[in-house]
Amino acid sequence: MNNNLKRLLPLAALLLAACGSQPEPPEQTQDDSYDRETAGGRYSLRQDKAPGEMPDMSHVKDAQPRFEPYSRQGNKDYNVWGQDYQVWRDVQNYKDEGMASWYGAKFHGYHTSNGEVYDMYTMTAAHKNLPLPSFVKVTNTENGKQVLVRVNDRGPFHDGRIIDLSYAAAWKLGMLGKGTAPVKVELIKVAPSKEDVRLANQGPGRHIQLLATRSGDKARELAARLSREYGFPARVEHQSDWYKLQMGPIPVTQTDDILTRLIAAGYEQAYFLK
């Protein structure tokens, strides 16, 4: 066996393990939180896959638990593959043990059930029932490694699995090679502060449209980057031939500052949506 083939075998094994761990996504759903417009593109890949360069994720920080109002889009009861799923409304305590899987490049850049853009290099996860967003601690019970992730998506729709982790989270838990791992999942509940309550009473916040482009890939790439940079959800709306990049909801006390920063960063056409 030549040296080149020897170097390729570990990578091939890793890719096969990740691909084999992923269930096929739903072909139909009654939940409008799924991105129907982009579903055809991402679902055309029959198997999920790891990123081509297999980047080091040691620099990625855990999600920071905080109070966030539940999204309107991602918290409807739904149906996948003929099975009904109920979203838990007022869950205060949640612990579970079971198998975790992870999802990667197949969904990278597409909408999550929360309406945000999935970024496989951030600390996020999918859960069938927890309200969106939620924060959970995940412990790999085989090696003791732990991560904190923000749940912003639905899944995994595969028997015996209780959570689907982003590539970054799976990297930190040391489960990329096998594709699955036994885990313990614990909800982290953060009580709202007085300021949180005051802002919630003022309404859900405002949305800003940054740009419109004919390139869906460009819009989704920018959405993922800006969401990381500014800390607010970003989404891509497809209308006719245009992909509109929008950010929000943003608390009313921060909207003017965020808009000013976006314009200074080069998004000169940014404006508030009504």
Secondary structure, 3 states (H helix, E strand, C coil): CCHHHHHHHHHHHHHHHHHHCCCCCCCCECCCCCCHHHHHHHHCCCCCCCCCCCCCCCCCCCCCCCCCCCCCCCCCCEEECCEEECCCCCCCCCEEEEEEEEECCCCCCCECCCCCECCCCCCEEECCCCCCCEEEEEEECCCCCEEEEEEEECCCCCCCEEEEEEHHHHHHHCCCCCCEEEEEEEEECCCCCHHHHHHHHCCCCEEEEEEEECCHHHHHHHHHHHHHHHCCCEEEEEECCEEEEEEEEECCCCHHHHHHHHHHCCCCCCEECC
